[in-house]
Amino acid sequence: MSAICVAFSAGAAFKFRELESTLAEHLKDNNGEILPHLLMADYCRCVESAARTEWVRHFLYYLEENFSDENNELSELISVSFLEHLSPEDSSTNFLIGCLGPRMLKEYRRIFGQEII
């Protein structure tokens, strides 16, 4: 995994203090190592449990700012380990899906084969 993905996923917990305990638990569970894809999936679960809070909207905006239509490692990390965990079959994720920015929403729809409006 690239250093940029490690830095981005760990750095999110410093930008969003609500994720600090998730990062700490991740580090404990992985012998101090950051596994970006696992950590991003952990963040997704954290976001799902706090969906309607202000920090979640800011976090989703942060992801959107760092997501690119171009295929790069950071966008792949966000796509595979965050967006793919927001199942359209789970009604509890509808609010979060509605908060996605345009690039991530486009990718979300591509992942789940939804028609682009």
Secondary structure, DSSP 4 states (H G I P E B T S, - for coil): --HHHHHHHHHHHHHSGGGHHHHHHHHHHTTT---HHHHHHHHHHHHHHTTTSHHHHHHHHHHHHH--SS--HHHHHHHHHTGGGS-TT-GGGHHHHHT--HHHHHHHHHHTTPPP-
